[in-house]
Amino acid sequence: MSKHEAYEARTEEWITPILERMGFELVDVEYVKEGGTWYLRAYIDKEGGITVNDCEAVAREMNVILDREDYIEESYVFEVSSPGLGRPLKKEKDFARSMGSKVEIRTYRAIGHKKEFYGVLSAYDETTVTIEQEDKEALTFEKSQIALIRLAFDWE
């Protein structure tokens, strides 16, 4: 486990009880460097959506723990956010919730000269994801091939 993965896992351990008490769901935790600054981000959600006040309440409680535990070596900015409309599917519950929904898949390498695929999520397991395209053709991808999978939106 890399240092960054360890930071994310430890953050998940500390934030989960806070979220459960508030009735929120943890979507993801990421520790990334952007423009020379490290960011520790927790993406949260709830039925009906997350508000700025929800994010602020979680951040207030979590900042106390981050200051007390001090387990991240570098200086960083802690953020709590909604996952937004284009939330990635990462956990089993994300896939289960999205069954029958239109998704976008981006692959690391081209498959048949394409790296972007759209279709309805029709099946998944520990190692694969299957979508049904508009022409009813089913495509199955190894999860290791997928750089990103998220809900797709038609802006029509």
ZAPANU-677213 format. One record per residue (C-alpha): residue number from 1; x, y, z. Coordinates in steps of 0.001 Angstrom, whole numbers. Each point is the difference from the previous one (the first is absolute). Example, Ala and Ser with C-alpha at 12.3 -4.5 7.8 and 13.67 -1.06 7.14 Angstrom:
residues 2
{1, {12300, -4500, 7800}}
{2, {1370, 3440, -660}}
END
This chain:
residues 156
{1, {0, 0, 0}}
{2, {1413, 3370, -1013}}
{3, {250, 2911, 2398}}
{4, {-2883, 1709, -1800}}
{5, {-2198, -3095, 201}}
{6, {804, -249, 3708}}
{7, {-1060, 3642, 522}}
{8, {-3247, -656, -1885}}
{9, {-721, -3189, 1959}}
{10, {694, 1660, 3347}}
{11, {-2201, 2957, -936}}
{12, {-2787, -2402, -979}}
{13, {288, -1701, 3408}}
{14, {-336, 3289, 1865}}
{15, {-2708, 1621, -2129}}
{16, {-2339, -3001, -352}}
{17, {-1431, 150, 3556}}
{18, {-650, 3747, -399}}
{19, {-1859, -590, -3258}}
{20, {-2000, -2939, 1365}}
{21, {-1133, 2093, 2960}}
{22, {-1090, 2811, -2342}}
{23, {-1726, -2371, -2438}}
{24, {2446, 643, -2842}}
{25, {1858, -2391, -2296}}
{26, {3709, 67, -799}}
{27, {434, -107, -3765}}
{28, {3777, 340, -178}}
{29, {3139, 1362, 1646}}
{30, {2925, 1216, -2068}}
{31, {3407, 1449, 790}}
{32, {1324, 1808, -3076}}
{33, {2441, 2711, -985}}
{34, {-1372, 2781, -2176}}
{35, {2009, 3048, -995}}
{36, {2628, -582, 2666}}
{37, {-2544, -401, 2828}}
{38, {-1045, -3272, 1647}}
{39, {-3739, -534, 480}}
{40, {-1729, -2523, 2223}}
{41, {-3580, -211, -1265}}
{42, {-2967, -1870, 1360}}
{43, {-2984, -328, -2339}}
{44, {-3273, -547, 1831}}
{45, {-3621, -486, -1010}}
{46, {-3478, -596, 1365}}
{47, {-3469, -578, -1373}}
{48, {-1097, 3291, -1546}}
{49, {3554, 1327, -276}}
{50, {2594, 1659, 2201}}
{51, {-69, 3686, 939}}
{52, {2835, 2404, 773}}
{53, {-1108, -88, 3651}}
{54, {300, -3805, 13}}
{55, {3563, 229, -1339}}
{56, {858, 2678, 2551}}
{57, {-1339, -2058, 2929}}
{58, {2037, -3053, -1034}}
{59, {3134, 2081, -630}}
{60, {-297, 1666, 3426}}
{61, {-77, -3367, 1797}}
{62, {2634, -1614, -2193}}
{63, {2435, 2923, 361}}
{64, {109, -624, 3770}}
{65, {1010, -3620, -662}}
{66, {2542, 931, -2694}}
{67, {1631, 2510, 2369}}
{68, {42, -2498, 2881}}
{69, {1218, -3051, -1952}}
{70, {2419, 1904, -2291}}
{71, {684, -3046, -2213}}
{72, {756, 1845, -3267}}
{73, {3610, 1146, -408}}
{74, {-404, 2690, -2649}}
{75, {-2003, 3179, 394}}
{76, {-3350, -365, -1762}}
{77, {-3469, 1457, -410}}
{78, {-2938, -2064, 1271}}
{79, {-3244, 263, -1976}}
{80, {-3407, -1621, 343}}
{81, {-2083, 32, -3166}}
{82, {-2945, -1462, -1830}}
{83, {1049, -2500, -2667}}
{84, {-1883, 2033, -2616}}
{85, {-1968, -1205, -2980}}
{86, {2813, -1914, -1672}}
{87, {914, -2056, 3035}}
{88, {2271, -2939, -747}}
{89, {-1123, -3520, 808}}
{90, {2577, -1513, 2325}}
{91, {-1623, -2141, 2640}}
{92, {-2370, -2939, -271}}
{93, {-2873, 2146, 1295}}
{94, {654, 2557, -2780}}
{95, {-362, -2715, -2629}}
{96, {-3094, -1463, 1669}}
{97, {-1681, 3413, 183}}
{98, {835, 711, -3661}}
{99, {-1275, -3257, -1535}}
{100, {-2221, 872, -2972}}
{101, {1436, 3531, -248}}
{102, {1957, 1426, -2906}}
{103, {3736, 108, 707}}
{104, {3127, 1300, -1668}}
{105, {3116, -2168, -3}}
{106, {3464, 1265, -864}}
{107, {2700, -2584, -495}}
{108, {3738, 322, 503}}
{109, {698, -1403, -3472}}
{110, {-2026, 99, -3173}}
{111, {-2309, -2937, -621}}
{112, {-1011, -213, -3644}}
{113, {1468, 3482, -579}}
{114, {-2165, 1511, 2775}}
{115, {665, 1019, 3597}}
{116, {-3489, 1269, 885}}
{117, {-3085, -2171, 200}}
{118, {-3595, 737, 997}}
{119, {-2754, -2400, 917}}
{120, {-2341, -1255, 2669}}
{121, {1677, -1771, 2902}}
{122, {-1374, -3521, -262}}
{123, {2384, -2099, 2125}}
{124, {3085, 179, 2204}}
{125, {2008, -2209, 2302}}
{126, {3339, 238, 1810}}
{127, {2023, 118, -3228}}
{128, {-2315, 1021, -2874}}
{129, {-2583, 2574, -1071}}
{130, {-2520, -559, -2810}}
{131, {-1955, 2672, -1845}}
{132, {-2665, -290, -2658}}
{133, {471, 2486, -2820}}
{134, {-2811, 1675, -1970}}
{135, {219, -2698, -2674}}
{136, {-623, -2562, 2808}}
{137, {3553, -1349, -302}}
{138, {1429, -953, 3396}}
{139, {3591, 1013, 732}}
{140, {1901, -1431, 2953}}
{141, {3087, 1733, 1390}}
{142, {2544, -1214, 2513}}
{143, {38, 2527, 2846}}
{144, {3783, 208, -446}}
{145, {-640, 1462, -3492}}
{146, {-2221, 2789, 1336}}
{147, {1526, 3373, 792}}
{148, {-3388, 1526, 892}}
{149, {-3592, -1139, 218}}
{150, {-2707, 2452, 972}}
{151, {-3636, 793, -572}}
{152, {-571, 1550, -3427}}
{153, {-2397, 2853, -573}}
{154, {-1982, 951, -3064}}
{155, {-183, 3789, -157}}
{156, {-2998, -9, -2301}}
END
